[in-house]
Amino acid sequence: MRATRPALRTVLLSGIALSLSAPAIAAAPAKPWLDRTLSPEARAAALVKAMTPDEKFQLVRTWFPPLSTGKPGAPTDMIPSAGEMVGIPRLGIPTLRESDASLGVANQVEQRKGDTATALPASLATAASFDPEVAYEGGAMIGAEARAKRFNVLLAGGTNLTRDPWGGRDFEYLGEDPLLSGIMVGAHIKGVQSNHIVSTIKHYVLNAQETGRMVYDARIGQSALHESDLLAFQIGIEKGRPGSVMCSYNIINGDHGCESHETLTNVLRGDWGYKGWVMSDWGAVHSTEKAANAGLDQDSGGELDDGDWFRDKLRAAVAKGSVPQARLDAMVRNILTGVIESGLYDDPSPQMVQPIDTDAHALVAQKAAEEGIVLLRNEGNILPLAATAKKIVIIGGHADVGVLSGGGSSQVRSTGGVPVEIPLKGGPAASFARTTWHNSSPLKAVQALNPGAEVIYVDGSDAQAAAAAAKSADIALIFATQWRTEAEDITTLSLPDDQDALIAAVAAANPKTAVVLETGGPVLMPWLGKVPAVLAAWYPGQKGGEAIANILFGKVNPSGRLPITFPAAAGQAPRPEPVGLALTAQNDAAANAGSPGGKMDSFPVDYPEGADAGYRWYAKKGETPLFPFGFGLSYTHFAYANLKVTGGATLTVSFDVTNSGKVAGADVPQLYVTPPAGGTQARLAGFERVTLQPGETRHVTLTAERRTLAAWDETARGWHLAGGRYAVAIGHHAGDAALKGEAALTDAKFRP
């Protein structure tokens, strides 16, 4: 029986062995930084005034184990992980211990022997839930485990928009729409920081591909950038208030992401008023004066840089005035502001490792997987499986032992162990990624739900043998996999290892075949017309086997919606392949920080789609994708009626949602709005997840996010909402218009 949402929240919070309410510290006149009535920025400024020059320089450069081990000045208490900034005990400034943590507290190649953590499903699965509460609970769980392990800065909050369907890290991010991505990442960050530790938001900005990620120049107009990728970050920062922003590896319109005055100072500080600190990605710093004066506050993982830019060189630059003393003070103040605002300063992390309620946290991971699995096809209502099935054949994907996970810095060595681990033979990800499976067997989960059935596993290496085994089964379940990793983009959207042929052979032998996709993004499906049921399970995390089985058997009604478009052909995407693939094929250094080998020149990546990323690109080009953004089926049906649209200064819609089927389920009605300007595409302006019993009707009201309707005016550095009539659609997915209307909006200009 699934725990209810309040029960999950209760068990999650009760399972965290820490106190988030430390005793109040009495403020002393001589120590204004202890005065909690002051703003975090004012307290940080007071700390800066009390610091020595050496202490200031200490905070703006972190150490990266193991490359820093044994070097003069390096800390001796580093936990093997992402890095450490040494604290200042006399001022109460805590040591910052950092960990990768997009999907759980990472321990990619087991730097910490025997240390495991709860692994969430891919961020795409969280996004597919369209449920900010799922994102919050996942963040709160990761933050609790991190704090219990003594980490207090998490390199989480990935929110780069998907612009191409083959991005190696697309599974770490939250899809192609800025509103969905911003809302979901904000909730995740808020959950992490509820534990009084810091979360980043990353990778700022336009880190849209892994091919040549250290050298490619992302070229896009400022208006288009504000209306797409920057909007996702802006919404995420507003809702999550992360202590830190991590700048990206790539070049942005001619400047490295960590040297871009436009994005770091003009936008982040000037337009948005951000008060926390900007840290670099690991190995993303290439200068001293330019980076510091552009707005970079902290060089993180500097041992991976191409020079030691923020130690002796920064001291020299401050001494001669090329980096003003006021700028150094601002860098330190920004770091301390983020630390104070997150609650970390007043409630430091424990000194000893704390116990973790892994069973409670596993429920969080399972719930995220269940809400994020998307039912793409269900012809003849072949699903859910009947518990009376006598013979079930499970084929491929190592489904006898576990479920696939993505690779790179987000990789989690999950509680329960790793039944399959395949080291990479080469490539830019070889040093820090493995192809691994979480110990959550779909085979065992299916057996548990139908103990009377004969359940057979076939590895799928021989398509004809698999077809023969499936022929006499009541149903055949094929687990198809496609692995992705940081530092490498995939080069084809086709399933690898002849899995398309395997699926076609099995479907020909048994018309009752269902395919479960464990992928980090979209794949092509040449066999789709012959397979009656398809599930997109993404990388489903450490309880993925149980989650998939619950969906297959109808214990949980599928409710996920695609956060990313599945193209019908690779040629439908804005670019036919990862840009720079041939240039970087023999040069790992162009893809990964710290890789050996020579440097290479930058190369441009143009984004002609501008703000029309994802589903808006397909609409603009008149292309029909295989499955559209927002799409997802259910074991019940939902109807919309009684639309009312109100305009004026804001756009508000209200309507009824009815569960017209026979089982309870959750729906995600989506509000799409088309501005009056010619050539503009409909954009997601609002959504809400609604859970209904059979026959139940709920009245839903949505207010459109104004920035999704407006255009960025670069001259005025603000938004312009054009007056006129806006077309409104309430749909089940992008391009759907179950209800249609329009409203007149008043012309308005407003600041970010």
Secondary structure in CASP SS format (residue, H / E / C, confidence):
PFRMAT SS
TARGET T0000
AUTHOR 0000-0000-0000
METHOD secondary structure of the structure
MODEL  1
M C 1.00
R C 1.00
A C 1.00
T C 1.00
R H 1.00
P H 1.00
A H 1.00
L H 1.00
R H 1.00
T H 1.00
V H 1.00
L H 1.00
L H 1.00
S H 1.00
G C 1.00
I E 1.00
A C 1.00
L C 1.00
S C 1.00
L C 1.00
S C 1.00
A C 1.00
P C 1.00
A C 1.00
I C 1.00
A C 1.00
A C 1.00
A E 1.00
P C 1.00
A C 1.00
K E 1.00
P H 1.00
W H 1.00
L H 1.00
D C 1.00
R C 1.00
T C 1.00
L C 1.00
S C 1.00
P H 1.00
E H 1.00
A H 1.00
R H 1.00
A H 1.00
A H 1.00
A H 1.00
L H 1.00
V H 1.00
K H 1.00
A H 1.00
M C 1.00
T C 1.00
P H 1.00
D H 1.00
E H 1.00
K H 1.00
F H 1.00
Q H 1.00
L H 1.00
V C 1.00
R E 1.00
T C 1.00
W E 1.00
F C 1.00
P C 1.00
P C 1.00
L C 1.00
S C 1.00
T C 1.00
G C 1.00
K C 1.00
P C 1.00
G C 1.00
A C 1.00
P C 1.00
T C 1.00
D C 1.00
M C 1.00
I C 1.00
P C 1.00
S C 1.00
A C 1.00
G E 1.00
E E 1.00
M E 1.00
V C 1.00
G C 1.00
I E 1.00
P H 1.00
R H 1.00
L H 1.00
G C 1.00
I E 1.00
P C 1.00
T C 1.00
L E 1.00
R E 1.00
E E 1.00
S E 1.00
D E 1.00
A C 1.00
S C 1.00
L C 1.00
G C 1.00
V C 1.00
A C 1.00
N C 1.00
Q C 1.00
V C 1.00
E C 1.00
Q C 1.00
R C 1.00
K C 1.00
G C 1.00
D C 1.00
T C 1.00
A E 1.00
T C 1.00
A C 1.00
L C 1.00
P C 1.00
A C 1.00
S H 1.00
L H 1.00
A H 1.00
T H 1.00
A H 1.00
A H 1.00
S C 1.00
F C 1.00
D C 1.00
P H 1.00
E H 1.00
V H 1.00
A H 1.00
Y H 1.00
E H 1.00
G H 1.00
G H 1.00
A H 1.00
M H 1.00
I H 1.00
G H 1.00
A H 1.00
E H 1.00
A H 1.00
R H 1.00
A H 1.00
K C 1.00
R C 1.00
F C 1.00
N C 1.00
V E 1.00
L E 1.00
L E 1.00
A C 1.00
G C 1.00
G E 1.00
T C 1.00
N C 1.00
L C 1.00
T C 1.00
R C 1.00
D C 1.00
P C 1.00
W C 1.00
G C 1.00
G C 1.00
R C 1.00
D H 1.00
F H 1.00
E H 1.00
Y C 1.00
L C 1.00
G C 1.00
E C 1.00
D C 1.00
P H 1.00
L H 1.00
L H 1.00
S H 1.00
G H 1.00
I H 1.00
M H 1.00
V H 1.00
G H 1.00
A H 1.00
H H 1.00
I H 1.00
K H 1.00
G H 1.00
V H 1.00
Q H 1.00
S C 1.00
N C 1.00
H C 1.00
I C 1.00
V E 1.00
S E 1.00
T E 1.00
I E 1.00
K E 1.00
H E 1.00
Y E 1.00
V C 1.00
L C 1.00
N C 1.00
A C 1.00
Q C 1.00
E C 1.00
T C 1.00
G C 1.00
R C 1.00
M C 1.00
V C 1.00
Y E 1.00
D E 1.00
A E 1.00
R E 1.00
I C 1.00
G C 1.00
Q H 1.00
S H 1.00
A H 1.00
L H 1.00
H H 1.00
E C 1.00
S C 1.00
D H 1.00
L H 1.00
L H 1.00
A H 1.00
F H 1.00
Q H 1.00
I H 1.00
G H 1.00
I H 1.00
E H 1.00
K H 1.00
G H 1.00
R C 1.00
P C 1.00
G C 1.00
S E 1.00
V E 1.00
M E 1.00
C E 1.00
S C 1.00
Y C 1.00
N C 1.00
I E 1.00
I E 1.00
N C 1.00
G C 1.00
D E 1.00
H E 1.00
G H 1.00
C H 1.00
E H 1.00
S C 1.00
H H 1.00
E H 1.00
T H 1.00
L H 1.00
T H 1.00
N H 1.00
V H 1.00
L H 1.00
R H 1.00
G H 1.00
D H 1.00
W C 1.00
G C 1.00
Y C 1.00
K C 1.00
G C 1.00
W E 1.00
V E 1.00
M E 1.00
S E 1.00
D C 1.00
W C 1.00
G C 1.00
A C 1.00
V C 1.00
H C 1.00
S C 1.00
T C 1.00
E H 1.00
K H 1.00
A H 1.00
A H 1.00
N H 1.00
A H 1.00
G C 1.00
L C 1.00
D C 1.00
Q E 1.00
D E 1.00
S C 1.00
G C 1.00
G H 1.00
E H 1.00
L H 1.00
D C 1.00
D C 1.00
G C 1.00
D C 1.00
W C 1.00
F C 1.00
R C 1.00
D H 1.00
K H 1.00
L H 1.00
R H 1.00
A H 1.00
A H 1.00
V H 1.00
A H 1.00
K H 1.00
G C 1.00
S C 1.00
V C 1.00
P C 1.00
Q H 1.00
A H 1.00
R H 1.00
L H 1.00
D H 1.00
A H 1.00
M H 1.00
V H 1.00
R H 1.00
N H 1.00
I H 1.00
L H 1.00
T H 1.00
G H 1.00
V H 1.00
I H 1.00
E H 1.00
S C 1.00
G C 1.00
L C 1.00
Y C 1.00
D C 1.00
D C 1.00
P C 1.00
S C 1.00
P C 1.00
Q C 1.00
M C 1.00
V C 1.00
Q C 1.00
P C 1.00
I E 1.00
D C 1.00
T H 1.00
D H 1.00
A H 1.00
H H 1.00
A H 1.00
L H 1.00
V H 1.00
A H 1.00
Q H 1.00
K H 1.00
A H 1.00
A H 1.00
E H 1.00
E H 1.00
G H 1.00
I C 1.00
V E 1.00
L E 1.00
L E 1.00
R E 1.00
N E 1.00
E H 1.00
G H 1.00
N H 1.00
I C 1.00
L C 1.00
P C 1.00
L C 1.00
A C 1.00
A C 1.00
T C 1.00
A C 1.00
K C 1.00
K E 1.00
I E 1.00
V E 1.00
I E 1.00
I E 1.00
G C 1.00
G C 1.00
H C 1.00
A C 1.00
D C 1.00
V C 1.00
G C 1.00
V E 1.00
L E 1.00
S C 1.00
G C 1.00
G E 1.00
G C 1.00
S C 1.00
S C 1.00
Q C 1.00
V C 1.00
R C 1.00
S E 1.00
T C 1.00
G C 1.00
G C 1.00
V C 1.00
P C 1.00
V E 1.00
E E 1.00
I E 1.00
P E 1.00
L C 1.00
K C 1.00
G C 1.00
G C 1.00
P C 1.00
A C 1.00
A C 1.00
S C 1.00
F C 1.00
A C 1.00
R E 1.00
T E 1.00
T E 1.00
W E 1.00
H E 1.00
N C 1.00
S C 1.00
S C 1.00
P H 1.00
L H 1.00
K H 1.00
A H 1.00
V H 1.00
Q H 1.00
A H 1.00
L H 1.00
N C 1.00
P C 1.00
G C 1.00
A C 1.00
E E 1.00
V E 1.00
I E 1.00
Y E 1.00
V E 1.00
D C 1.00
G C 1.00
S C 1.00
D C 1.00
A H 1.00
Q H 1.00
A H 1.00
A H 1.00
A H 1.00
A H 1.00
A H 1.00
A H 1.00
K C 1.00
S C 1.00
A C 1.00
D C 1.00
I E 1.00
A E 1.00
L E 1.00
I E 1.00
F E 1.00
A E 1.00
T E 1.00
Q C 1.00
W C 1.00
R C 1.00
T E 1.00
E C 1.00
A C 1.00
E E 1.00
D C 1.00
I C 1.00
T C 1.00
T C 1.00
L C 1.00
S C 1.00
L C 1.00
P C 1.00
D C 1.00
D C 1.00
Q H 1.00
D H 1.00
A H 1.00
L H 1.00
I H 1.00
A H 1.00
A H 1.00
V H 1.00
A H 1.00
A H 1.00
A H 1.00
N C 1.00
P C 1.00
K C 1.00
T E 1.00
A E 1.00
V E 1.00
V E 1.00
L E 1.00
E E 1.00
T C 1.00
G C 1.00
G C 1.00
P C 1.00
V C 1.00
L C 1.00
M C 1.00
P C 1.00
W C 1.00
L H 1.00
G H 1.00
K H 1.00
V C 1.00
P C 1.00
A E 1.00
V E 1.00
L E 1.00
A E 1.00
A C 1.00
W C 1.00
Y C 1.00
P C 1.00
G C 1.00
Q C 1.00
K C 1.00
G H 1.00
G H 1.00
E H 1.00
A H 1.00
I H 1.00
A H 1.00
N H 1.00
I H 1.00
L H 1.00
F C 1.00
G C 1.00
K C 1.00
V C 1.00
N C 1.00
P C 1.00
S C 1.00
G C 1.00
R C 1.00
L C 1.00
P C 1.00
I C 1.00
T C 1.00
F E 1.00
P C 1.00
A C 1.00
A C 1.00
A H 1.00
G H 1.00
Q H 1.00
A C 1.00
P C 1.00
R C 1.00
P C 1.00
E C 1.00
P C 1.00
V C 1.00
G C 1.00
L H 1.00
A H 1.00
L H 1.00
T H 1.00
A C 1.00
Q C 1.00
N C 1.00
D H 1.00
A H 1.00
A H 1.00
A C 1.00
N C 1.00
A C 1.00
G C 1.00
S C 1.00
P C 1.00
G C 1.00
G C 1.00
K C 1.00
M C 1.00
D C 1.00
S C 1.00
F E 1.00
P E 1.00
V E 1.00
D E 1.00
Y C 1.00
P C 1.00
E C 1.00
G C 1.00
A C 1.00
D C 1.00
A C 1.00
G C 1.00
Y H 1.00
R H 1.00
W H 1.00
Y H 1.00
A H 1.00
K H 1.00
K H 1.00
G C 1.00
E C 1.00
T C 1.00
P C 1.00
L C 1.00
F E 1.00
P C 1.00
F C 1.00
G C 1.00
F C 1.00
G C 1.00
L E 1.00
S C 1.00
Y C 1.00
T C 1.00
H C 1.00
F E 1.00
A E 1.00
Y E 1.00
A E 1.00
N E 1.00
L E 1.00
K E 1.00
V E 1.00
T E 1.00
G C 1.00
G E 1.00
A C 1.00
T C 1.00
L C 1.00
T E 1.00
V E 1.00
S E 1.00
F E 1.00
D E 1.00
V E 1.00
T E 1.00
N E 1.00
S C 1.00
G C 1.00
K C 1.00
V C 1.00
A C 1.00
G E 1.00
A E 1.00
D E 1.00
V C 1.00
P C 1.00
Q E 1.00
L E 1.00
Y E 1.00
V E 1.00
T E 1.00
P C 1.00
P C 1.00
A C 1.00
G C 1.00
G C 1.00
T C 1.00
Q C 1.00
A C 1.00
R E 1.00
L E 1.00
A E 1.00
G E 1.00
F E 1.00
E C 1.00
R C 1.00
V E 1.00
T E 1.00
L E 1.00
Q C 1.00
P C 1.00
G C 1.00
E C 1.00
T E 1.00
R E 1.00
H E 1.00
V E 1.00
T E 1.00
L E 1.00
T E 1.00
A C 1.00
E C 1.00
R H 1.00
R H 1.00
T H 1.00
L H 1.00
A C 1.00
A E 1.00
W E 1.00
D E 1.00
E C 1.00
T C 1.00
A C 1.00
R C 1.00
G E 1.00
W E 1.00
H E 1.00
L E 1.00
A C 1.00
G C 1.00
G E 1.00
R E 1.00
Y E 1.00
A E 1.00
V E 1.00
A E 1.00
I E 1.00
G E 1.00
H C 1.00
H C 1.00
A C 1.00
G C 1.00
D C 1.00
A C 1.00
A C 1.00
L E 1.00
K E 1.00
G E 1.00
E E 1.00
A E 1.00
A E 1.00
L E 1.00
T C 1.00
D C 1.00
A E 1.00
K E 1.00
F E 1.00
R C 1.00
P C 1.00
END
